[in-house]
Amino acid sequence: VKHRVVAGLTPEKCQSGEPLTGDLEAAFRKGITDLHGKGACVITGDTGFMMWYQAMARESTKLPVILSSLASLPTITCSYSKEEQVAIFTTSVKTLERMEGLLRAECGVSIHDTRYVFVGIDEIPGFESIALGQHAESRTMEAGLCQKAAEVLEQHPKVRAFLLECNELPRYADALRRATGRPVFDAMKLCDFYIDSLLDNPRFGIKDWDDALNKKSAPWLITKPVLLARDVALQVYAASMQHAVSMMVRSRRQGIKLGVVRLDYHYEPAPGDVDHPGSYAYEVHYQMVPGLTFELCQSGKMTQEVEVELLKAIGALESKGVSVITGDCGFMMWYQELVRTSTRLPVIMSSLATLPAITSSFHKGEQIAIFTANGKSLLPMEELIKAECAVDLKDERYVFVGCEDIPGFEAVALGEKVDVRKVTPGMVKKAQDVLRDHPK
């Protein structure tokens, strides 16, 4: 992690939302470029109220910028039903209220939405230290936050998750998870989301996991001197493996499991596939839905018989103790609301739910390429995606790329095993062509 202090950028200044001008603006922009120069891959801030300056930061770099955990709010909201709520712990509710227009523009959410419960922490014992820019006494703050969370759940029993807007709070996230039994999101989790998108994925093969968990030595250690570009790649892989193994150990200890709704296909999944257990750093349970085919998902339709089977599958996954439910086809987004209303667990049927956070991190002149199994089938989802993800598919910042013409990828539509070696060159070429045709 690289740090850069911006002289004069105080907590009070950030809370005020006053425009940065003169020397302070220059110092802020220089701070961004300095971090870029130090090799940073993602840029964040140490107070969520830097969201006021998100646009300025984006203009100063081509790196993704995430100055507030609030950027993850649309994704979290999408995973719960419209009757369920998310509690947001913030330094100042009044300041957030003044940010209404900014949050709508940046995150596509309204602070007046009844699904959000805003909770000020300024009266919690120990908070006065944070307000003065000092470290709070951990035990006092932890006890106060857990008590506040208990009060929130008593007053708002439909709260299913907590979001920590204040960037001084992530250190207490584990205590809040234990105290509430609810997911807790914060700026560090959002940073992990971006960093993980840049790391090699080591989770392709259960044998690799067994070797790592048995503490067998890896041929390349992250402490090995870097001499060749090849060594760099192997060290990134080793670092990613260590991170993933740590995650597996922690998830097992805490009993965290993923539930996956499967299409009615019986092909052998490849490592790296959503349907392959070796693709994850945690325990996974699968439930196939009879009659739920790729064609049905693409159409966005649902028959009464398949709906009954889908709801049975959700119940079966719940009985296995899963913590989150997803699907093995992005077109299951059509059934996001149906699944959400049948469970109290968070539901993420499509990676499109992450699009608002990704969009917020880049300048409006930059673009995001979205690879989909079938480009034409995504177009009818325009209104659904706008309602669920608060993004407009007509926004020219999005470049949609259909993969249906890649040699070997037709196996997806046919419900057959995908030959990864055959498909990979075409997929890589497709990405290279996109970068050539859309340099932004």
N, C-alpha and C positions, 0 to 999 in steps of 0.2 A: 504494500500500500504506500502510495506517495501522497504527501500532504503539502499544502500551500496556504499559508495564512495571508488573508487580505487585510492589510492594516486599515482600520477605520470602519470595517464592516461588522458592526456590533449586533447583538441579538435585538436590541431596540430598533436599530435601523431596518433590519429584516422584517420585524413585526409591523413596522410602520407602512411598509410597502411603497415608500417614497422612491421615485426614480433615482437611479445612481447617475451622478453627473460629474463632470470634471475629472479631478485626480482619482476619485473613488471608482468611477466607471473604468478609467484606464487601468487602475490597479486590479479590479475584478477581471477584466478581459485578459490582462497579463497573467493573472493567476491561472486562468484556463489554459492559455497557450503554454505556460511553464509546465503544467501537469502533462500536457500533450508531449512536450519536449522531453519529459522524464520517462516517457514510454507508457504512460497510462493508457488503458484500453477503454475505460468507462470513467465518467466523471460524476461525482455526487457531492453533497454538501453536508455540513454537520448540524444544520437546522432546517426543518421542513419549510420554514417561512422563506427560504431562499427561492421557493417556487415563484415568488414575484419576479425573479430575475432569470427564470428558466429560458425565456426566449432570447435574452441577451447572451446567455451562456452558449446556447445552441448556435447562434450566429458566429461565435468566436472559435468554433472547432467543428471538425467532421466526426468527432467521436460522439457516441450516444451520451446524453446528459440526463441524469435522473436526480433532481435536487429535492424531491419530496416523495415519501412513500405513498402519498395520495395518488400518484400515477397508477398504482396497482388497484385502486378502488373499483374501477369498472370490471376488472377480471374477477375480483372477489364477489362483487354484487351479482355477476352473471351466474355464479355457481350455486346460488340459493334462490328459493322461490320468492315471489313478490311480497309474500306475507311475512317473510323472515327478515331479520335485521342484522346490521353490522355496527358494532360500537367502535367509535373513533376517539381515542385518547389524545387530547391536544393540550398544548400549553395555554392556549387562549381561544375559547369558543368565539368571542367577539371578533378576534382577528380573522378567524376562518369565515365568519359571516361577511366580513368586508371583502373577502376573496371570492365571493360568489361568482362574479362574472369571469374571473380568471380560471376558476376550477371548471366552470362550464366549457370554456374555450379550450383548456388544456386537457381535461380529463373526460369531458362529455357527461358530467354528472351534476345534479342539482343538490345543493345542501338542504333544500326544503323537502327532498324526497323522504317520505316517512320510513324508508328502509334504513335510514342512517340515524344513529343515536350519538350525538356529539357530547363528549364528557370532558370538562375542564379539570385539569389536575393541579391547578394553581393553589388550591387550598390544602393539598396533601402535605403533612409534616415532612420537612426536608426539601420541599420544592423551592423554597426561597433561595437555596444555594444555587440551583440551576438558573434561576432568574438573574442572579448576580454573576453568572458565568463561571461558577465554581462547581466542584464535584459534590454531589449530594451524599449524605450518609446512607450507604446502601441498605442496611437492615431497616432503617426507618422508612425509606422510600418504598422498599419492597412490601413491607407490611401494609403501608397506606394504599398502595396500588392494588394489592390483592383484596383489601377491604372494599375499595371503590368498585372493583370488578364484581365482587359478590353483590353489592348494592345494585349495580346495573342489571345483573341477571335476575335479581328479585323484582325489580321494577319493570324490567323488559324481558320477560321469559322467552321471547322469540329471537333474542340475540343469539346468533350462531357462530360469530367470529369477532375477533378484536383486531383493529388496525391501530398501530402506534404511530401517530403523526409526528410526535416530538422525537427527535433523534437522540435524545438523552435516555430514552426508555428501552431500547433493545436489550440492554444488560439485564432487564427484569422480565424479558419475554418468557424464559423458561419457567420462572416462578408463576407467572400468570397462566401458562399452559397447565401446570400441575394443579393450580388452584381452581381453574374453571373447566378443565376438560375440553376447551375450545381451541381451534386454530388461532394462532396469534401471528399477524403479519407486521413487518416493519421495514425500514429502509435497508437493513442488511440483507434481508431475504430478497429484496428487489435487486440489490447489487449481485447477489449470488445468481439470480436468474440471468443477468447479463454476462457475468463471468463464465458461467457454465456453457453459455452459447458459443464461447470462443475456445473452450477446452476440447481436446480429443475425447471421444467417448470410449472408455476402456471396457464398458460393460457388455462385451460381445462374447459370451462363453462362460458357462457355469464352472468349467474347470479352472478358469482364471480366478474366479472368486474363491474356489476351494483352496487353491495354492496361496492366495493372498491372505485368506483368513487363517491358514495354518502357519502363517509367518515365514513362508519360503522366500528366500532372497530373490529380488528381481535382478535381472542382468544389468539393468541401468538404474542407478540411483540418482535422486535429484541433487545430490551433493557432488556428483562427478563433474570435473572441469569440462567446460564447453569448448570443443575444438572444431566441430563440424556442424553444418546445418542439420545433418541427420541426428547428431547428438541432441540438439535442441528439441527436435520433434520427439525423440524418445524420452527426454526428460519431462516434457509437457505431458506425455502419456503416463509416465510414472507418477507425476504429481496428481494427475486426474485420478489415477487408480487409488492412490492413498486417500484422496478426498472421498471417493465413492465407497471404498471399504469402510472408512470411518462412518459414513452414512448408513451402511448396511448394519454395522454393529449397533449403532444407536437406535435404528428403527426396530431391530429385533428386541432390544432391551425394553423399548417402550411399547411394543406390540403394534406398531404402525404397519398397516397393510393397504395395498391398492386393489380395488375391484375393477375388472375390465369386462364390459359387455361385448360379446363377440358376435359377429355376423354368422349366419348359418352356412359357414364354409368349413371344410375339413382338411384344408391344405396344411402341409408341414411348415410352420413359421421359421423364418430365417433369423439368426442372431441380429439384434438391432431392431427387429420388428416389434411393434406394440404387443403382439401375441406371443412373444418369446420371453420366458421368465428370466433368461440371462441378460435381458436388456435393462434390468433395473437393479438399483442398489437397495432394494427392500422386497419383502414378501409380496407376491401377487397372486390373486385368485381370479379365475376366469369363469364366465357363465355364457354359454352359447344360447342364442334365442332362435328357436325353430321358426323358419319362415322369414326371418329378417335378412334379406339378401342385399347385395350391393346396389342392385337396380332399384329396390324399394327405397333404400336410403337416398339415392340420387333423386328420386321422384319427389321426395318429401311427403309421400302419402303414408297412410297407416291403415291396416285392416283391423277389425275387431279381434280376430283370432291372434294376430301377431302382437297386438297391444297387451292382451292377456298374458302372453308368453313373456313379453318384455318386463311387465310388472312382476311376474314370478321370478325372473332373473334378478331383478333389483332386490327382492326379498331374500333370495338365496345368498346374494353377496353380503347383505346385511347380517345374515345369520352366521356368516364366516368371520365376522368382526372386522370388515374392511373399514378404512377411515375416509376414503375418497372413492368416487366412482367416475370412471371414464369409459370411452368406447374405442373400438379398433378401427373406426372409420369416421373421418371428419364430417361426413354428410349426416352423421347422427345428430348434428346440431339441430336438425329439424325436430328432434325429440327431446331437446334440452328441457323445455318447460314441463313436458309430460313426466320425465324422470324426476325433475326437481320436486314436483308436487307429491311424489310418491315416497319420498325419503327425507330425513332430516340431515343427511350427509351432504357435504359439498359435491356438486356435480360439474364435471368439465368434459363435455362430449366432443369438444373441438378445440384445437390450438388457436383458433380464431379469437377465442376469449382473451388471449394475451395481446391482441393487436392494438388496443388503446394505449397500453403502457409503452409498447415499442414505438408507436407513432409519436407519442408525447416526447420521446427522447431525441428525436431528430428535427432538424430545421424544416420548415414548410417547403423549402425548395429541394429537399432530398426525398428519395423514394425507397420503398420497401417492396421487394419481390415476394409474391405469395405463390408458392408451388402447390398445385392441386391436382388430384387424380384426373379430373376432367374439367377443363376451363368453362365449357358451356353449361355444365350442371351447377356451377357456382353462381351464375348470374341470377337465376330465379330466387336465390337466397338473399337478395339485396335488402328487402324490407326486414326480413328476420334478423340479419346481421346488424342492421341499423338499430333495431329494437333491443337486441341482446347485448351488443358490444359497443354501442354508441359511436359507430364509425360508418361513413358513407362510402360504399364501394365505388361510387363515381368519382371520388376524390382522386385527382391525378397523381397523388403521392403513392398510389398503389399500382403495382405492375403485376397482373395476374398471368401465371404461366401454367398452362395445361401440360400434363406429363403423359397424356394418352398416346402420343405418337413416338415415345421413346421405345426403341427395340427391347422387347421382353417385358415391358410394363403392362402389356395387354393381359398378363396373367392375373392382375389385380381385379379387373372387371370379370374375368372368367372364373374367379375363385380358385385359382390354381397356385401352386408354389412358385414364388418369384425367384428367378435365377439372379441373385445379387451381382455376381461377376459379370453377367451379360448386361444388366441394367445400369450398373455404375458408370461406365464410360459415357453413355448417352445422357445420364443425369448430370454429370460433371460438365459435359459440353453444353448442355442446356443452360446451366448456370453461367458459364463463360460467355455464351452468346448474349444472355440477358445483360451482363455487365458491359459488354461491348456496345449493345444497342441502347442501353440506359445507364450511362456513366454516373448518374447521380444516385 
